[in-house]
Each structure stands twice: as structure tokens, then as C-alpha cells.
């Protein structure tokens, strides 16, 4: 699929191409600056016309450009495309067999063609342009019907010849050239090998008659015939798909892959720790209670000492001062 891509910021532009009198909108690639300052790249690719699969066909979910850049499908829709009327020069061949003469070959034929890209049908009359002989052979399906009027007569007049009565069939077997000449056939292409009666005698308008049949073979040929002309394709509406793809930056793909890897490793670590905790033996409940009492006792003693020691020091200092004051009074 041919795609013409144009880049621009903060807007959109279409790639157009004019080919064979058809205007095709091939592709759009747009850059949009979001409010957060992130650059968002979108690629819009309008597919070629689809006809055979129709609505059952949808664009691919992933699109790769010529540089291998990956795009993801944002949305797609089916539209209608009008194909204009057009004419096309075509040639075709027909093969004919068992023909006695080229005059039996049709001078023109009706031709129907299907456009490969769109599937629409065109029609036209093609004329014979070339005849080629491909084979020569004898065919055994040659026969000539004969009717003898005034059957039972002593003799018959055939052209300028007298045919004896009672020996009519034998006469034509001995002189087949006279019979072939009468029906316009040459001895080089036709042969009479037998003649026999075809039914009993009968009356026709009061005249006794009897039919006979001369049979033999004829020289026939096979032909390859070329026909040429113009085929017209009518204006046709066909469905096509339009698809909008979003560019996936390579960095984003790598970051996403790294995050997936880290999350997987963390999940494995948590599972390992959980399994280790489950493997540890449970503490004895009585031993746990005694240990807890010991810890509380030590904590209480520590707190008590922290209060009593300053008090003791203070009292010792106070008694010492009282003693000094008493000694001084005694001296006085």
C-alpha cells in the first residue's frame, strides 16, 4: 500500500496523488502538542478499496511504516468510494475445434472482464484480429441425407448423369465425387465411405419417395483466435476502510518493557519471602508469654531506676548541705 506522509505541528495535512485520472487521499501524519507539553504523534492511513471481503474485513491493529516505526490502531470506519467510469483496451483468445472452415469462426464476441483492484465488471464487443491454425485431423461425423423421388423408377436423372434404378446406392459409392460436387464439398476435405437406406419408402404428394444416408469423414481443424477491443467499466460505488493509528515511541516501549520486568521481579521476591515465612516453625505460646513478662519487668525496672537515681542524688546532696549548715552553727 502506497502511503504519502506529511509532518506538521498543531494541525493536519493530507497527502494526495493523482493517478490514472483518479484522486487518492493516501495518508495523514499529524503532530499535536498537548496541554502538558507532551508531543503526541498520530498517523492516519486510508486503506485502498476493499471489495471481496467487504464489511467482514477490518484494518490491522498494528501498522509499520517504511522505517519500521510501529503505530497502534486508534479507530477505523468504513466509507464509500466512487469509482468513475472508464474504458480499457483488452485482448483475449478463444480456441475452436472440429471446424470445417474458418468461416465458422465468429467475427466478434461479447466480452466480460473483472477489474483486479476493485472487482467491478466491465463489458464490450471484441473483434477478430488474428486466426491461427493449431491442428488438422479427420473427423468421422460427416453425413449427407439423400431423397429419391419416384422411388422404384427404372432410372434417375442426377445432374447430367443417368442413375440406374435398383442400383442407386452402388452408383454413388462408385462416383462419390459427383455427390460431393453437388453439395459443394471438395474431395480433398471430404470422403464418402458408405451409403445405406434410411427407412422404408413413403408417399409425398402422391409420389413414392425413399430416404438414404451417405456417411464418411471430413478434414477439420483447431484454431486459436485473438479478439481485441475496448471494455467499459461503469461508475461504481465500492466500500473502503479508513484507519487512524497512534505512533508508539521506541522509548515508551522500552520503559514499559522495563517496568514489566521490574514488576515481575518484585512479585517473585514477595513470593519468595512469603514462602520463607511459611516455612519458619511457630513459637511456643507459654514461652512467648514468659519472655514478654521478662521484657515488661526489665522495662519497668529501667524506668524506676531512671526516676530513683536522680532522687537519691538530690537527697544525698540535701543531707550533705544540712550537715554542713549544722556544723557551722556549732562553731559559732
C-alpha positions in Angstrom: 0.0 0.0 0.0 1.5 3.4 -1.0 1.3 6.0 1.8 2.3 9.6 1.3 3.1 11.2 4.8 3.4 14.9 5.7 4.6 16.2 9.1 3.4 19.4 10.8 2.8 20.7 14.3 -0.5 21.7 15.8 -2.6 20.8 12.7 -3.0 18.3 9.9 -2.1 17.9 6.2 -3.2 15.4 3.7 -1.1 13.6 1.1 -2.7 13.5 -2.3 -1.8 11.7 -5.5 -3.3 11.9 -9.0 -3.0 8.6 -10.9 -4.9 7.3 -13.9 -7.5 10.1 -13.6 -8.2 9.1 -10.0 -7.6 11.3 -7.0 -6.5 9.2 -4.0 -6.1 10.5 -0.4 -3.3 8.3 0.7 -2.3 9.2 4.3 -2.0 11.8 7.1 0.6 12.1 9.8 -0.1 14.9 12.4 1.8 16.2 15.4 -0.2 17.7 18.3 1.2 19.4 21.4 -0.9 18.5 24.4 -1.6 20.8 27.4 1.0 19.0 29.5 3.6 19.8 26.8 3.9 16.3 25.6 4.2 15.7 21.8 1.6 13.3 20.6 2.2 11.8 17.1 -0.7 10.4 15.1 -0.6 8.7 11.7 -3.8 8.3 9.7 -3.7 5.8 6.9 -6.6 5.4 4.5 -6.6 1.9 3.1 -7.2 1.0 -0.6 -10.6 -0.1 -1.8 -11.8 -3.5 -0.4 -14.5 -5.3 -2.3 -14.4 -9.1 -1.9 -14.4 -9.3 1.9 -16.4 -6.0 2.4 -17.6 -5.4 5.9 -16.0 -8.6 7.2 -12.6 -7.0 6.7 -11.1 -4.6 9.2 -7.7 -2.9 9.2 -4.8 -4.4 11.1 -4.5 -3.3 14.8 -0.8 -2.5 14.2 0.8 -0.6 11.3 4.5 -0.3 10.5 5.8 2.5 8.2 8.8 2.2 5.8 11.3 2.9 8.6 9.8 0.1 10.8 8.1 2.6 13.2 5.2 1.0 14.9 1.7 2.5 15.2 -1.4 1.3 17.1 -4.9 1.5 15.8 -7.0 4.3 17.4 -10.2 3.9 15.4 -11.4 2.8 12.0 -14.5 3.4 9.9 -15.9 2.2 6.6 -16.7 4.7 3.9 -18.0 4.7 0.3 -15.7 5.4 -2.6 -17.0 6.2 -6.1 -15.0 4.7 -9.0 -15.5 6.8 -12.1 -16.5 5.3 -15.5 -13.5 4.2 -17.6 -12.6 2.3 -20.7 -9.7 -0.2 -21.1 -8.2 -1.8 -24.1 -8.2 -5.6 -23.8 -7.2 -8.7 -25.9 -8.3 -12.3 -25.3 -8.0 -15.6 -27.1 -10.6 -18.2 -28.0 -10.0 -21.8 -29.1 -12.2 -23.6 -31.6 -12.1 -27.3 -32.6 -13.7 -29.5 -35.2 -14.3 -26.7 -37.7 -14.5 -27.4 -41.4 -13.6 -23.9 -42.4 -12.5 -20.5 -40.9 -15.9 -19.0 -42.0 -17.4 -20.8 -39.0 -15.3 -18.7 -36.6 -17.2 -15.7 -35.1 -16.1 -12.3 -36.3 -16.8 -10.7 -33.0 -17.6 -11.8 -29.4 -19.2 -10.3 -26.3 -16.5 -10.0 -23.6 -16.9 -9.5 -19.8 -13.9 -8.5 -17.6 -13.3 -8.0 -13.9 -11.1 -5.2 -12.7 -8.5 -6.8 -10.5 -8.1 -4.0 -7.9 -11.8 -3.2 -7.4 -13.7 -6.3 -8.5 -16.1 -4.3 -10.7 -17.2 -5.8 -14.0 -16.8 -4.2 -17.5 -18.3 -5.3 -20.8 -17.6 -4.8 -24.5 -17.6 -6.2 -28.1 -14.3 -7.5 -29.3 -13.5 -8.1 -33.0 -11.4 -10.9 -34.5 -7.8 -9.7 -35.1 -5.9 -13.0 -35.7 -6.6 -16.6 -36.7 -4.0 -19.3 -36.2 -4.4 -23.0 -37.2 -3.3 -25.3 -34.4 -4.3 -28.8 -35.6 -5.6 -30.8 -38.7 -7.4 -34.1 -38.3 -10.1 -36.3 -39.8 -13.5 -36.5 -38.2 -15.9 -39.4 -38.7 -19.1 -37.4 -38.2 -19.7 -36.4 -41.9 -23.0 -37.5 -43.4 -25.3 -36.4 -46.3 -29.0 -37.2 -46.4 -30.5 -38.1 -49.8 -34.1 -38.4 -51.0 -35.0 -40.5 -54.1 -38.3 -39.2 -55.7 -40.4 -41.5 -57.8 -38.8 -44.4 -56.0 -38.9 -47.6 -57.9 -38.3 -46.0 -61.3 -36.1 -47.7 -63.9 -33.6 -44.7 -63.8 -33.0 -41.3 -62.2 -31.6 -38.1 -63.6 -28.9 -36.7 -61.4 -27.3 -33.5 -62.9 -26.4 -34.7 -66.4 -25.9 -38.3 -65.3 -28.3 -41.2 -65.5 -28.6 -43.2 -62.3 -29.9 -46.8 -62.9 -32.9 -47.8 -60.7 -32.3 -50.6 -58.3 -28.5 -49.8 -58.1 -28.8 -46.2 -56.9 -26.7 -46.6 -53.7 -23.9 -48.5 -55.5 -23.7 -45.8 -58.2 -23.0 -43.1 -55.6 -20.4 -45.3 -53.8 -18.6 -45.7 -57.1 -18.9 -42.0 -58.0 -18.7 -40.1 -54.7 -17.1 -37.0 -56.4 -20.4 -36.3 -58.3 -22.3 -36.3 -55.0 -19.7 -34.1 -53.2 -19.7 -31.7 -56.1 -23.4 -31.4 -55.9 -23.3 -30.4 -52.2 -20.2 -28.1 -52.7 -17.6 -30.2 -50.9 -14.1 -31.0 -52.3 -12.7 -34.5 -52.4 -9.5 -33.2 -50.6 -11.6 -32.5 -47.4 -14.5 -34.9 -47.6 -14.8 -38.6 -48.2 -18.0 -40.8 -48.6 -17.3 -44.3 -47.2 -20.8 -45.8 -47.2 -24.5 -45.2 -48.3 -27.5 -47.0 -46.8 -31.3 -46.7 -46.9 -32.7 -44.6 -44.1 -36.2 -46.1 -43.6 -38.8 -47.6 -45.9 -40.5 -45.9 -48.9 -43.3 -43.4 -48.3 -45.7 -41.2 -50.4 -45.3 -37.5 -50.6 -48.0 -35.6 -52.6 -48.8 -38.9 -54.4 -45.2 -39.5 -55.3 -43.3 -42.5 -53.9 -40.1 -41.5 -52.1 -37.4 -43.1 -50.1 -34.6 -41.6 -48.0 -30.9 -42.7 -47.9 -27.9 -41.5 -45.9 -24.3 -41.2 -47.2 -21.7 -41.3 -44.4 -18.0 -40.7 -44.3 -15.4 -38.4 -42.8 -14.2 -34.8 -43.2 -11.0 -32.9 -42.6 -11.3 -30.4 -39.8 -9.1 -28.1 -37.9 -8.4 -26.5 -34.5 -7.9 -22.7 -34.3 -6.5 -20.1 -31.9 -8.3 -16.8 -32.4 -7.4 -13.5 -31.0 -10.0 -10.8 -30.3 -9.3 -7.2 -29.3 -11.4 -4.1 -28.4 -12.5 -1.8 -25.6 -14.1 -2.8 -22.4 -16.2 -0.2 -20.5 -16.4 -0.1 -16.7 -19.4 1.8 -15.4 -19.3 4.2 -12.4 -19.4 2.1 -9.3 -19.6 2.7 -5.5 -17.4 0.4 -3.5 -16.6 0.2 0.2 -13.3 1.1 1.7 -11.8 1.5 5.2 -10.2 4.5 6.8 -8.0 3.9 9.9 -6.3 6.2 12.4 -3.1 5.0 14.0 -1.2 6.4 17.0 2.6 6.4 17.0 4.3 4.3 19.7 7.7 5.9 20.6 10.5 3.4 21.0 11.5 4.9 24.4 7.9 4.3 25.7 8.0 0.7 24.5 11.4 0.2 26.3 10.2 1.9 29.5 7.1 -0.2 29.5 9.1 -3.4 29.0 11.5 -2.4 31.8 8.5 -1.7 34.2 7.0 -5.1 33.3 10.4 -6.7 34.1 10.7 -4.9 37.5 7.2 -5.7 38.5 7.8 -9.3 37.7 11.0 -9.4 39.8 9.3 -7.7 42.7 6.4 -10.2 42.5 8.9 -13.1 42.6 10.7 -11.6 45.6 7.4 -11.2 47.6 6.5 -14.8 46.7 9.9 -16.0 48.0 9.6 -14.0 51.3 6.1 -15.3 51.8 7.3 -18.9 51.3 10.2 -18.4 53.7 7.8 -17.1 56.4 5.5 -20.0 56.0 8.5 -22.4 56.4 9.5 -20.9 59.9 8.3 -23.0 62.9 5.6 -21.5 65.2 6.7 -20.1 68.7 5.6 -21.9 71.8 2.8 -19.8 73.3 3.9 -20.3 77.0 7.5 -19.5 76.3 6.3 -16.4 74.4 4.3 -15.2 77.4 7.2 -15.7 79.8 9.5 -13.8 77.6 7.0 -11.0 77.3 6.7 -10.7 81.1 10.5 -10.6 81.4 10.7 -7.8 78.9 8.0 -5.8 80.7 9.8 -6.3 84.0 13.1 -5.1 82.6 11.4 -2.1 81.1 9.7 -1.2 84.4 13.0 -1.6 86.3 14.7 0.6 83.8 12.1 3.3 84.2 12.2 3.1 88.0 16.0 3.5 88.1 15.7 6.4 85.8 13.5 8.1 88.4 15.1 6.9 91.6 18.7 7.7 90.9 18.2 11.5 90.4 16.0 11.5 93.5 18.7 9.7 95.6 21.4 12.0 94.3 19.2 15.0 95.2 18.5 13.7 98.7 22.2 13.0 99.3 23.1 16.5 98.3 20.4 17.9 100.5 21.5 15.9 103.6 25.1 16.9 103.0 24.1 20.6 102.9 22.1 20.2 106.1 25.1 18.6 107.8 27.4 21.5 106.7 24.9 24.1 108.0 24.6 22.3 111.3 28.4 22.2 111.7 28.8 25.9 111.0 26.1 26.7 113.6 28.0 24.7 116.2 31.2 26.5 115.5 29.6 29.8 116.1 
